[in-house]
Amino acid sequence: MAEPGRVKEKIGKALIHPNTLTMFRVMAVPLLIILLLYDNRVTAILAALVFSAAAITDYLDGYIARRYGLVSNLGKILDPLADKMLVSTAFIMMIPLERVPAWIVCIIIGRELAITGFRNIISDHGDDASASMLGKYKTGFQIAAIIPLLIHFPFFGVDFHTVGTLLLWIALVFTVWSGVDYIVRFRKYIEY
């Protein structure tokens, strides 16, 4: 266990604690909901900006935690939870706006719930349950799809909805592929 003075010194060097950035993602969720309740060009851009800023903190909190030795058990639990809350909220809120098909959202969120539960089983056995490169691609394409789908409206001659839909299909492929890969790699933990 690190000494309190040593932790304060590390936080001072880091400028901000990684868990603070993670909490920003959690706090972005209600703001995203409010913005998507009012569907117009201004709120669409604002929602995309809020989501983008929150998504950037996902990279930053991990980088800061590793760089300054501020990895914590709370962060290990809160970080993936915040990611799932942010992504799931964006997808769910876009269903009634007819920006994403509900069945795709069900597959994406269902995969996240199943793999999260599976990760708990794996970690109980002391195995490394961290995300694979496929999982990282999945997350990247989901975020890349959500941003233009949130913008939705055409701007500067770009049809953001079409761009987002194309990226969504790629994200769906990586979502299913990474989920199957995860189960195959850790199938020894599945008890019948």
N, C-alpha and C positions, 0 to 999 in steps of 0.2 A: 504494500500500500504506500503510495507516495505521500510525502510529508506535505501538510497544508501550504507551507511557505513555498515549497518547490512547485506545487501546482499553480499557485498565484503567479510565480515567475514565468512558468510556461504559458499561462493564459496571457500575461502581459506581452510576451513576445509574439503571440499569435494575434493580438489585437481583439479577437472575438472568439468566444468558446464555440466549438463546433455544434454543441447541443442548442445554442442560441439560434444558429442558422437552421437547424432542423426544426425548431419551434416556429421559425418564420414560415416554413412550408406548411405546418399545421394551421397557423393563423391565416394563411393565404386561402385555405379551403372555404371558409364562410364568405370571404370577399369574392371569390370566384363564383360561388353560388349566387350571390346578390347580383353581380354583373350579368350573369347568364339568364337571370329572371327577366331582364329588360333587354330584349333582342333588338339591337340597332347597331349601326356602323361604329359609333363611338364606344359603346360598351363592349363590342366585339374586339376592338383594338385594345381597350383597357384590360379585358380578360386575357388576351394573348400576352400582354406585357406582364401582368401579375403572374401568370402561369410560367412564362419564360424566366422571370426573376427567381421564382421559387425553384424551378428546375435547375438553375445555375447553382443554387445553394446546395443541391445534392452533391455536385462535384466538389464544391468548396469545403463543405463540412468534413468530407472524407479526407481530402487533402490536408486540411489543417490538423485533423485528429492524428493522422499518421506522421505528418511533418514535425509536430510539436509534442508528440507523445501524449496526446489528450484523448486516446481511445478509452471509452468507458462502457460498462455494461449497459447503462441507460441508453447511450448512443447506439449501441449494437441493436437494441430493441426498437428504439424510437425512430432511427433513420429509415429502415425499410417500411415501417408502419406509416411514416409521414409520406414516403414516396407513393405507397399504395393508396393512401387517402387522397392525395393530390390527383393522381392519374385517374382513379376510379370516379372521383367527383366530376372531373372534366368530361369523361366519357358519359357518365349517367346524365349529366345536365344537358348534353348535346342530343340525347335521344329525342325528347319532345320537340326540339328545334329542327328535327329531321336532318341532322348533319352526319349522324352515324346510325347504322342499322343496329337495332337492339340485340339481335342474335350475335353480332360480332362483339358487342360489349359484354354479353353473357359469357362468351368463350374467354375473353381476356380476363375478366374479373374472376371467373370460375377457375381458371388456371392459376391465378395469383393466390386464391384461397387454398387450393389443393396443394400447391408447392410450398406455401407457408406452413401448412400443417405437416407436410412431409419433412420440411426442414427441421421442425421441432423434434420429430422422431429421430432424425439423423443426428442432431446435436445431442440428444439424450444418450446416444451410443458413443459420443465423443468423436465423431467423424467431422471433417470439415464440410460444412454445408454452404459455403460461399458460392456466389453466382459464377457460372461459367462464362466464357466469351459469348456463347449464344445468348445467354441471359442478358449480357450487357448490350448486345445488338438489339435484342427485343426491347429493352428499355429505351435505347436510343431512337429506334424507329417509332415507338409509341409516342415519345415526346415530340419527335419530328413531325408526326402526323397530327397530333393534338394542336400544335401552334397554328398551322394554316386552317385547320378545321374551326378553331376558335375565331380566327379572323373572318373566315367564310365569305365575306362580301368581296367582289372584285375591286382591287385597288391597283392603279398604275398599269392597267392592262393585264394584270395577273389574276387568273381564276383560282383563288386560294382554296376553294372547296374541292376542285378537281385535284390540285396538288396534294391536299390533305388526304383525299380519298385514296389516291395512288399509294401514298406512304402508309395509310392504314392497312391496305391489303398486304404490303410488305411486312408491316408490324404483326399482322395476324399470322403470317407464315412463320415468322421467328417466334411468336408466342407459342404456337403449337409445337414447333420443332424443339424449342428449348425445354418445354414442359416434358415432352416425350424423352428427350435426351436425359433430363434430370432423373426421371423415373427409371430409365434403363441403367444409368450409372449407379443408382443406389437401390436397385431392386432387391438386394439382399435384406433390406430392412422391411420389406413388405411381407407381413405374415398373413397367411390365409386362414 
